[in-house]
Amino acid sequence: MSTHLTVVVLAAGQGTRMKSDLPKVLHTIGARPMLAHVIDSAQFLNPDAIHVVYGHGGERVKERLQDLPVSWVLQSQQLGTGHAVNQAMKEIADSQIVLVLYGDVPLISPATLSRLVDAAKDSSLGLLTAELGDPTGYGRIVRDAAGNITSIVEQKDASPDQLAIAEINTGMLAVNAGQLRDWLSGIDNGNSQGEYYLTDIIALAVESGVRINAISTLDLPEIEGVNNRVQLAELERVFQQRQAKRLMLEGVTLRDPARFDLRGSLKVGRDVEIDIGVIIEGEVKIGDRCYIGPNCILKDVVLGSDVRVEANSILDSSTLGNHCLIGPFARLRPECQLADDVKVGNFVEVKKSTVDKGSKINHLTYVGDTRMGANVNVGAGTITCNYDGANKHRTVIGDDVFIGSNSQLVAPVTIGDGATIGAGSTITRDTPAGELTLSRGEQKTLKGWKRPVKIKR
């Protein structure tokens, strides 16, 4: 792509129809702000610079996206798209090609943008258009009898004949910066909105004898903007369907691609199966032959091969070895490391713990701040009591330990290798290796005791 390309992204709109305190371009598609998607596509073109024009009160946009490789240009008064572009022009040399994009059109593709920039070569103006069955709300492309573009008329300023035109302006264009600067100085705000329209430069370009090279796309979602939450949801589904299709072509089995959400990045091995209602967040890696059951959430996790995650489980910021079995209804909180062949069963929560090979925590158990050895069997209802109300403490469980059901391990405490903890015990001191340790009150039977009977009235 040209080394003389500058991208200007307009992101100053208030987005009143979103009915939100959040700036419109920060509303998300696939858990990323719409503006970030636009910047991603622009970066594929390797531009010299990307300028984002933001509005008064848009400091939140800068703060949220401060890591983006862009320069920020303030449009303190929202006086139209032409005025917005003009705010960035002082930073752009006349020799550059300027590509104008919009922060609320998140699905624009790098391939289409590349074609648009190519259309601006040889001192032409590249204009992205589309034909819509219902063009309501868009500016109409006006052509002469020979089919040449002569102007763009905004919806609110169009005549009845012009409103019948199906070809619309997407707002995206590419043109030489020097030409653009001259035309921007020649437009006025004599329209129903009292704004300086960027589209008015088309007529000025025609008057200057500049060729208008229109390119179009049949992929209509990529030129659709977001003005309300209905449109946001519609583009979210388009985005998710595209990701699902890509994964299936890579060999992933999605039981229903319409009920799958990828809100980050996913790397997968071979023969991975993902059931319905699964949400992938952050950076996730899944090894070969893994199965993810219905209604699971995986966030920033790494799974080895042959892992099964059963229904309704939540895995967050953890690493699993091979042949692990998780769930159903299990939760791995951040900083868990599970070795090969570990089982974490139904209604088990594990937090900030390491679990070595072959250990089993099968049901109704909480394990937190724990280092667990290999081949440990943890009985139902066991709790590591790691919090004293002020500080977290560590539990250490050796290899080959058996912990009976309904036990409480009060940290800090160490369970020696090969130890057995009797069911129903509360362990407050370290236990020796290879021995049975238990703490229970004496069992009693009260002979002759009668259960109370309800008095009939």
C-alpha positions in Angstrom: 0.0 0.0 0.0 1.1 3.6 -0.6 3.7 5.0 1.8 1.9 8.3 1.3 -1.4 7.5 3.0 -3.0 9.2 5.9 -6.2 8.0 7.5 -8.7 10.3 9.1 -11.3 8.6 11.3 -14.3 10.7 12.3 -15.4 9.8 15.8 -16.9 13.0 17.2 -20.6 12.2 17.0 -22.6 12.3 20.2 -24.7 9.3 19.3 -27.8 10.6 21.0 -29.9 7.7 19.5 -27.9 5.2 21.5 -29.4 6.8 24.6 -26.2 6.2 26.5 -23.7 8.1 28.7 -21.0 6.2 26.8 -19.6 7.8 23.6 -21.0 6.0 20.6 -17.7 4.7 19.2 -16.9 3.0 22.6 -19.9 0.7 22.3 -18.6 -2.7 21.4 -18.7 -5.3 18.7 -17.2 -8.6 19.8 -16.2 -6.9 23.1 -14.0 -4.3 21.4 -15.0 -0.7 20.8 -16.3 0.0 17.4 -13.5 2.6 16.8 -10.9 -0.1 17.6 -12.3 -2.3 14.8 -12.0 0.6 12.3 -8.4 1.3 13.4 -7.5 -2.4 12.9 -8.7 -2.3 9.3 -6.9 1.0 8.6 -3.6 -0.4 10.0 -3.7 -3.2 7.4 -2.9 -0.5 4.8 0.3 0.6 6.6 -0.5 4.3 6.6 1.9 7.0 7.6 -0.5 8.3 10.2 -4.0 7.7 11.6 -5.8 10.8 13.0 -8.9 10.3 15.1 -11.2 13.3 15.3 -13.0 13.3 18.6 -15.7 15.6 20.0 -16.1 17.8 23.1 -16.6 15.4 26.0 -14.8 12.6 24.1 -11.9 12.5 26.5 -13.3 9.1 27.6 -12.6 7.9 24.0 -8.9 9.0 24.3 -8.6 7.5 27.8 -10.1 4.1 26.8 -8.2 3.8 23.6 -4.9 5.5 24.6 -2.9 2.5 23.4 -4.0 2.8 19.8 -1.3 4.0 17.4 -3.2 7.2 16.5 -3.0 10.9 17.0 -6.0 12.6 18.5 -7.6 15.7 17.0 -10.3 17.7 18.9 -13.4 19.0 17.1 -14.7 21.2 19.9 -17.8 22.1 18.0 -19.7 19.5 15.9 -20.2 21.6 12.7 -20.4 18.7 10.3 -18.3 16.1 8.6 -16.5 18.6 6.4 -15.5 20.7 9.4 -14.4 17.5 11.2 -12.0 16.5 8.5 -10.7 20.0 8.2 -9.6 19.8 11.9 -7.0 17.1 10.9 -5.8 18.7 7.7 -3.1 20.9 9.3 -1.2 17.8 10.2 -1.3 16.3 6.7 1.1 17.2 3.8 -0.4 18.0 0.4 1.3 15.0 -1.2 -0.6 12.5 1.0 -3.7 10.5 0.0 -6.3 11.0 2.7 -8.6 8.2 3.5 -11.7 9.2 5.4 -13.4 6.6 7.6 -16.0 6.6 10.4 -15.7 5.3 13.9 -19.2 3.9 14.0 -18.8 1.8 10.8 -17.0 -1.1 12.5 -17.0 -3.9 9.9 -15.3 -2.1 7.0 -12.8 -4.6 5.5 -9.1 -3.9 4.7 -9.7 -5.3 1.2 -12.4 -2.8 0.4 -10.3 0.1 1.8 -7.4 -1.0 -0.3 -9.5 -0.8 -3.4 -10.8 2.6 -2.3 -7.3 4.0 -2.0 -6.3 2.5 -5.3 -9.3 4.4 -6.8 -7.7 7.7 -5.6 -4.5 7.3 -7.6 -3.7 9.5 -10.6 -5.3 12.5 -8.9 -8.7 11.0 -8.9 -11.2 10.8 -6.0 -12.1 7.4 -4.8 -15.7 7.1 -3.4 -17.2 4.1 -1.8 -20.9 3.6 -2.7 -23.5 0.9 -2.4 -27.0 0.1 -3.6 -29.6 -0.4 -1.0 -33.2 -1.7 -1.2 -34.1 1.0 1.4 -31.7 3.9 1.1 -33.5 6.0 3.8 -31.1 8.1 5.8 -28.2 8.0 3.4 -26.9 10.6 1.0 -27.9 9.8 -2.6 -25.4 9.5 -5.5 -26.4 11.8 -8.3 -25.2 10.9 -11.8 -25.5 12.5 -15.2 -26.9 10.9 -18.3 -23.5 9.4 -19.1 -23.3 7.8 -15.6 -20.7 10.2 -14.2 -21.1 11.2 -10.6 -22.0 14.9 -10.3 -22.9 15.3 -6.6 -24.1 13.8 -3.4 -27.4 15.0 -1.9 -28.1 14.4 1.8 -31.5 12.8 2.7 -32.8 16.0 4.3 -32.0 18.1 1.3 -33.0 15.7 -1.4 -35.9 16.2 -3.9 -38.5 13.4 -4.4 -36.7 12.2 -7.5 -33.4 12.2 -5.7 -34.9 10.2 -2.8 -35.8 7.5 -5.3 -32.1 6.9 -6.0 -30.9 3.6 -4.6 -27.2 4.2 -4.9 -26.0 5.7 -1.6 -22.9 7.4 -0.3 -21.1 5.4 2.5 -19.2 8.5 3.5 -15.9 6.8 2.9 -13.6 8.4 0.4 -9.9 8.8 -0.6 -8.4 11.8 -2.3 -5.2 13.8 -2.6 -4.7 16.0 0.5 -3.9 19.2 -1.4 -7.1 18.9 -3.5 -9.1 18.1 -0.4 -7.8 21.1 1.5 -8.8 23.4 -1.4 -12.3 22.0 -1.6 -12.9 22.0 2.1 -12.2 25.8 2.1 -14.9 26.2 -0.6 -17.8 24.5 1.1 -20.5 26.3 3.1 -23.2 25.4 5.6 -26.2 26.5 3.5 -28.3 23.4 4.2 -31.1 22.3 6.4 -28.7 21.2 9.1 -26.5 24.3 9.0 -23.4 22.0 8.8 -20.4 21.8 6.6 -20.9 18.5 4.7 -17.9 16.6 3.5 -20.1 15.3 0.6 -20.2 18.8 -0.9 -16.6 18.4 -2.1 -17.9 16.0 -4.8 -19.5 18.8 -6.7 -16.4 20.9 -6.3 -14.3 18.0 -7.6 -16.5 17.7 -10.6 -16.2 21.4 -11.3 -12.4 21.1 -11.0 -12.4 18.3 -13.6 -11.3 15.6 -11.2 -12.5 12.1 -12.0 -14.7 10.5 -9.4 -13.9 6.7 -9.3 -16.8 5.0 -7.5 -16.2 1.6 -6.1 -19.0 -0.5 -4.5 -19.3 -3.5 -2.2 -21.9 -6.2 -2.2 -21.0 -7.0 1.4 -23.5 -4.5 2.8 -22.8 -5.0 6.5 -19.3 -3.6 6.1 -20.6 -0.2 5.2 -23.4 -0.1 7.8 -23.1 2.4 10.6 -24.5 2.2 14.1 -26.9 4.8 15.3 -28.9 2.8 17.9 -28.7 -0.4 19.9 -30.8 -2.3 17.4 -28.2 -1.7 14.7 -25.4 -2.5 17.2 -27.0 -5.9 17.9 -27.5 -6.6 14.2 -23.8 -6.0 13.4 -22.7 -8.0 16.5 -24.5 -11.0 15.0 -22.9 -10.4 11.6 -19.5 -10.2 13.2 -20.0 -13.4 15.2 -21.3 -15.3 12.2 -18.2 -14.4 10.3 -15.9 -15.6 13.1 -17.9 -18.8 13.4 -17.6 -19.5 9.7 -13.8 -18.9 9.8 -13.4 -21.3 12.7 -15.5 -24.0 11.0 -13.4 -23.7 7.9 -10.4 -24.1 10.1 -11.8 -27.5 11.3 -13.8 -26.6 14.4 -17.1 -28.2 15.0 -19.7 -25.7 16.1 -22.9 -27.4 17.0 -24.8 -24.2 16.3 -22.8 -21.2 14.9 -25.7 -18.9 15.6 -25.2 -19.6 19.3 -21.5 -19.0 19.7 -19.7 -15.8 20.7 -16.0 -15.0 20.2 -15.1 -11.9 22.1 -11.3 -12.0 21.7 -9.0 -14.4 20.0 -9.2 -18.2 19.7 -6.4 -20.6 18.6 -7.5 -24.2 18.2 -6.0 -27.6 17.5 -7.6 -30.3 15.5 -11.0 -31.9 16.0 -12.2 -29.4 18.6 -16.0 -29.5 19.3 -17.8 -26.5 20.8 -21.5 -26.9 21.8 -24.2 -24.2 22.0 -24.1 -21.0 24.0 -20.3 -21.0 24.5 -18.6 -17.6 25.0 -14.9 -17.1 24.4 -13.3 -14.0 25.9 -9.8 -12.6 25.8 -7.0 -14.9 24.5 -7.9 -18.5 24.5 -6.0 -21.5 23.2 -7.5 -25.0 22.9 -5.6 -28.1 22.1 -6.4 -31.1 20.0 -9.6 -33.1 20.5 -11.1 -30.9 23.1 -14.8 -30.7 23.8 -16.5 -27.5 25.3 -20.0 -28.2 26.5 -23.0 -26.0 26.3 -23.2 -22.6 28.0 -19.6 -22.5 29.1 -17.5 -19.3 29.4 -13.7 -19.5 28.7 -11.7 -16.3 29.3 -7.9 -16.1 28.9 -7.3 -19.8 29.3 -5.0 -22.4 27.8 -6.3 -25.9 27.4 -4.1 -28.9 26.6 -5.3 -31.7 24.4 -8.2 -34.1 25.1 -9.7 -31.8 27.6 -13.5 -32.0 28.3 -15.3 -29.0 29.8 -18.8 -30.0 30.6 -21.9 -27.8 30.6 -22.3 -24.5 32.4 -18.6 -24.2 33.5 -16.6 -21.0 33.8 -12.9 -21.0 33.3 -10.9 -17.7 33.8 -7.2 -17.0 33.4 -6.1 -20.5 34.0 -3.9 -23.2 32.4 -5.0 -26.8 32.0 -2.9 -29.8 31.0 -3.9 -32.8 28.9 -6.9 -35.1 29.6 -8.5 -32.9 32.2 -12.2 -33.1 32.9 -14.0 -30.0 34.1 -17.6 -29.7 35.3 -20.4 -29.6 34.8 -21.1 -26.4 36.8 -17.4 -25.9 37.7 -15.6 -22.7 38.1 -11.9 -22.0 37.7 -11.0 -18.6 39.0 -7.8 -16.8 37.9 -4.3 -18.2 38.5 -5.2 -21.9 38.5 -2.7 -24.4 37.0 -4.0 -27.9 36.5 -1.6 -30.7 35.4 -2.5 -33.6 33.2 -5.5 -35.9 34.1 -7.0 -33.6 36.7 -10.7 -33.7 37.4 -12.7 -30.7 38.7 -16.3 -31.8 39.0 -19.7 -30.4 39.5 -20.2 -27.4 41.8 -16.4 -27.1 42.5 -14.7 -23.8 42.7 -10.9 -23.5 42.4 -9.0 -20.3 42.9 -5.3 -19.4 42.6 -4.2 -23.0 43.0 -1.9 -25.6 41.4 -3.2 -29.1 41.1 -0.8 -31.9 40.1 -1.3 -34.8 37.9 -4.2 -37.2 38.5 -5.8 -35.4 41.4 -9.6 -35.3 41.7 -11.8 -32.7 43.2 -15.1 -34.2 42.2 -18.0 -32.2 43.7 -19.3 -29.5 46.0 -15.9 -28.2 47.1 -13.9 -25.0 47.3 -10.1 -25.0 46.9 -8.4 -21.6 47.1 -4.7 -20.5 47.5 -3.6 -24.2 47.5 -0.7 -26.2 46.2 -2.1 -29.7 45.7 0.1 -32.7 44.9 -0.5 -35.6 42.6 -3.1 -38.3 42.9 -5.1 -36.5 45.6 -8.7 -37.4 46.2 -10.8 -34.6 47.7 -14.1 -35.6 49.1 -17.4 -33.8 48.6 -18.0 -30.7 50.7 -14.4 -30.0 51.4 -13.4 -26.4 52.0 -9.9 -24.8 52.2 -10.5 -22.0 54.7 -7.9 -19.6 53.3 -9.2 -16.2 54.5 -9.1 -15.0 58.1 -11.0 -11.8 57.4 -7.9 -9.8 56.7 -5.3 -12.0 54.9 -5.2 -15.0 52.6 -3.3 -18.0 53.7 -1.9 -21.0 51.9 -2.8 -24.7 52.0 -0.3 -27.3 51.0 -1.5 -30.8 50.2 1.0 -33.5 49.5 0.9 -36.4 47.0 -1.5 -39.3 47.4 -3.6 -37.6 50.0 -7.2 -38.7 50.7 -9.4 -36.0 52.2 -12.8 -37.2 53.5 -16.0 -35.5 52.7 -17.2 -32.4 54.6 -13.7 -31.5 55.8 -12.4 -28.0 56.5 -8.7 -27.3 56.1 -7.9 -24.1 58.0 -4.9 -22.4 56.4 -2.1 -22.0 56.8 -1.8 -25.8 57.0 0.1 -28.6 55.4 -1.2 -32.1 54.8 1.7 -34.6 54.5 2.2 -37.0 51.6 -0.1 -40.1 51.8 -2.1 -38.6 54.7 -5.8 -39.4 55.2 -8.2 -36.9 56.6 -11.3 -38.4 58.2 -14.7 -37.2 56.9 -16.2 -34.3 58.8 -12.8 -33.1 60.2 -11.7 -29.5 60.8 -7.9 -29.5 60.4 -6.1 -26.5 62.0 -2.6 -28.0 62.4 -0.2 -29.7 60.0 -0.8 -33.4 59.6 1.9 -36.1 59.4 2.5 -38.0 56.2 1.0 -41.5 55.9 -1.3 -41.2 58.9 -5.0 -40.8 59.5 -6.0 -37.5 61.1 -9.5 -36.7 62.2 -11.3 -34.3 64.5 -14.9 -35.1 65.5 -17.1 -34.7 68.5 -18.1 -37.9 70.2 -21.2 -39.6 68.6 -24.0 -40.1 71.0 -27.4 -41.8 71.0 -30.1 -40.6 73.4 -32.2 -43.6 74.1 -35.9 -43.0 74.4 -35.8 -39.6 72.7 -39.1 -38.8 70.9 -39.4 -36.5 68.0 -41.8 -33.6 68.7 -45.3 -34.0 67.2 -47.2 -31.1 65.9 -50.2 -30.3 68.1 -53.5 -30.5 66.2 -55.8 -27.5 66.8 
